[in-house]
Amino acid sequence: MPALPWTVPNPPPSHGTAFVMASRFEVRTLKDVPRFFLQSLAAWKQVRSAPGAYGASLIAQPARRVFYTLSAWQDRDALYAYAGTEPHRGIMTSLRSTMRTSTFTFWEVDVTGLPVTWDDARRRLAEQARTDAAGDA
């Protein structure tokens, strides 16, 4: 499945920084994929009108049971406000039992560097997964 393209809910200012989050989710079974996918579309709809959202994209790899998100925000508070607001808050709670693994990484970029590339996001997610695994050892 192709990525849902970078969508810009709120144009960023001409200068300053953006707070970026990338995530990778793997669900436990193929049976969990449709539910996760439908819920992710509800969260996608929410982000498209979220205050402080500068952009977002989503990649779904249903056959692999993997989903990626990438988003840029005005600041950390804007991201956390979105995450704590319905429907996102309830979605994350309801999907917790379907998760095999999840990885999150955060960084800041100059707004002139938006949109962030998927290559950069995947590299950062791989680095974070290695760091997380080393911490569990």
N, C-alpha and C positions, 0 to 999 in steps of 0.2 A: 504494500500500500504506500503511495507517495505521502510525503509530509504534508500536513496542513500548512500552507505557506505562512511566512512571517506576516502577522496582522498587527496593525498599529492602532490601538484603541485611542491613545492620546499622544499626539506628536510631542517628542521631547523638545526641550529648549535648544537653542542653537549652541549653547556651551554648558559645560557641567559634566557630572558623572551620572551613570545609571547603575543600579544594583541588579546584578544578573543572577538567576538561578537556573540550573539545569538539573534534571532528575531522570533516573532510569528505574523503571519498575518491571519486575518479572513476577507474573502470577503463577500460582502453584500448578494449575492444570489447564488444559485446553478448554475445559468446561467453564472456567472462570473468565475466559477471554471476552465473550459477548457482554457480560455484565460490566466488566472493567471498561470496555470500549464505550458502551452507552453512558456510563457514569462520567467518563473522561470528556465526552461531548457536552455534557451539562456543565462541567467545569470550564470547558473551552468557551461556551456561550457566556458564562459569567465573566471570564477574563476580558472578553471583548468590550465590556462596559465598565470595567473596574477602574476606580479612580487611581491615578498614579501608574497605570500600566502603560509602558512605552512600546511594548511589542511582545508577541508570543508565537510559538510554533509548536507543533506536535508531530511526532512520528509514531506510527503503530506498526508493529511487526507481529501480527496475530499468530502466525504459524510458529513463531519462536516464543510466544507468550510474553513479549517485551514491548514496553511503551516508553517513549522519551518525551520530556517536555523541556522547553527552553523559553524563558521569559526575561524581560528587562523591565525595571521598575524605577520610579522616581527615587525611592530609597527603601531601606529595610522595613520601615514602618508600613509603607504602602503594600508591600508583599505580604507582611504578616496580617494586615487588616483584611486583605483578600482571602488568605488562607483561613482566617477565623470567622469568615462570614458564610452564611448559607447561600448556595447549596454546598460549597466546597468543604466546609467543616464536616457536615454530615456524610458527604461522599467518602472522605478519607477515613472516618470512623467505620463506616459500613464495609469498606473494602479491606480493612486491615487484615481480616482473617484469610483473604485470598492471596495475600502477598507471600511470595517466596523470598525475594530480596528487593531492597530499594536502596538507591544511592542518591544523595543530594550534594551539590556543590554550589558555592556562592562566590562571586567576585565582583569587582567594580570595573567599569570601562568608561572611557570618555564617550559622551553621547555621539560624537562624530564616528565612533566605531560601531554604531548600530546599523543594520542588524548584526548580531553576533553570528558567526558561522557555526554550522553543525559540526564541522571538523574540530574547531576549537572546543566546543562543548563536549564532544565525545572524548577528546583527549583529557580534558579536565575531569570528566566522570571516571575514566579509567584510572587516573592518578588517585582520585578520592577513594575508589574501590580498593586499590592497593593499600592506601593508608588505613582505611577501615579494617581490612583483613589483618594488617600488621598489628593493629590495636587489639584485635580479638585473640591474637596468638598468645 
